[in-house]
Amino acid sequence: GGGPAGVAACGPWPLVATAGRNGDVAAHDLRSLGGSPDGARSVLWRASASRAGGEAHVAKVTALASLAGVSGASSTGSLLVSGCKDGDVRVWSGGTGAHLQRVHGAHERHTFVAPRGGGQNIAYVGVSEILALEGSGVLTCGGDGTVKLFRLTNEAFGLAREG
């Protein structure tokens, strides 16, 4: 299924971002959430494998973080950073959904077997967590047992420089 897998702030309240089991990343305005039975009217933008021209994740998004106050990032001044079970990290404009960068294979995907309820459960872990470091970047943690620092600079994403 393609249900939600994560949620994060996406700029000033009431904007939030969601991550999906099918690789979708979307931004929502919570003021519009009650406008339709399925919440579709709340969607400001959505990046999905079927719509994004190869820019969206192709597997479950396992981590999502927002960086606020990034110069030139968007009208909301935020960036969304998403991580996938295949190990890729992607960066999006929080306000427009524009795909800004992909770090292919940021973490090597590993397979884990964990006992659950008398049976076996296989988990594939690439990126397991993303922690926003305001003004400087993100820390990512992965199934490969590493923690990595990614510095997010205006130059790296072609954003306008200040002054």
N, C-alpha and C positions, 0 to 999 in steps of 0.2 A: 504494500500500500504506500500511498504518498503522504500520509499524515505528518503533522509537525514533529520535529525532532529537537528544536531549540528556539529560544527567544532572547532578544537583547534590545536595549534601548537603541534608538536610531535618531539621535538629535534631540531637540527639546520635546518634552511631553506635549502632546500625547502620541508621538511617533514611536513605533516599535518595529523591529525586524523579526522575521521568523525564518527558520531553516527547515527543510523538508527531508523526509526519508528518501525521496526520489531525486534529490539534488537541487531542488528549488531553493532560492533565497528571495524573500519578498519584504517590502516595507509597507506598513499599514498606518492609517490614521485612526486611532481608537474612537474619535468623535463620530466616525461614520460606520462603526462596527454594527450598530443595530439597524442599519439601513436596508439590509437584505438578510433573508434567512440563513444563507451560507457565508455571510460576511464578505462577499466578493466586492461590495462597494467600498470597503475599507482599504483595498489594495491600491497603493500609490504606484508601485512598480513591482514586477516579478521577473526574475531571471530563471529560466528553466531550460533544460537540455533540448526540449522541443521548440523553444522560441528564441534562444539567445545566440544562434549561429555558432555553436561550439564553445561559447564562453562560460556556460554554466557547468556546475559539477555534474558528473554522470552517475554518482553514487550518493549514498546517505551523507548529508552534512552533519558532522559530529561535533562541531564547535563553531561558535559565533561570538564576535566581540565588536564593540563600537568604540571608535576614537572620536571624541568631540573636539571642536575648535581647531581643525586642520585648515590652514589658509588655502583657499581656492578649491577645497574639496567639493563643495556644492553649496546650494543656498542655505542648507542647514549647517554647513561647516563640519560635517561628520563623514567618517569613512567606516565601512563595515568590512570586517575581515572574517572570512569563513574558511573552515578546514573540513576536509572530507576523509572518509574512511580509506580512500585510495592514496592518501598522503599529500594531496595537493592543497595549497593555500591560495586563496583568491582575495582580491581587494576590490571593493565596490564603492562608488559614490553613494553616500547615504541618502542624498536628496533626489538623485536622478536614476540611480540603478546602473549607471555606466560602469562597465567592467574596466578596471584600471590596470590590474596586473595579476599574473598567475605565476606562482612559484611551483613548478612541476616537481613532484617528488620531494617536497620539503621534508617529509618523514617517510621512511621506508615502511611499507605495510607489513604487519606481522599477524600471524594467526594464533589465537589462543583457544584452548579447550577448557571450559569451566563446568564443573558438575552443578546441575540445577535440578531440584525436584526428582532425584533418582535417575535422571537422564544426563545426556551430554549436550552442551551448548557450545557451538563454535562461534567465536567472535573475530572479526577482521578489524584491526585497528591501525589506522594511518595517523591522522591528527586526532588527539584525544581531548585537548583543551587549548584555549587561546586566552591569554591574559593581556588586556590593554595596559600599556604604559603611557599615560597621558603625555602628549607632546613629543614622544620619542619613538614609539613603535609598539611591537607586541612580542610577548614570549609565547612560544608554542611548545606543546608537549606531545610526544608521539609514542606509538606502539613500539618503536625501535629503541625506546629507553633513553631518548635524548630530549633536552630542552634547548630550544634555539631562540636567539634574539633576531628579530627582523626590524631594522630601522626603517621607518616610513618617512621619506623626505619628499619635499615638493619636486625635486629633480627626478626622483625615481618614478613619479607618476605623471610627469609633464604638467604639473600644476603651476599656477602663477606664483612667482616669488614676491615676497613683501619688500617694499621700499627699494 
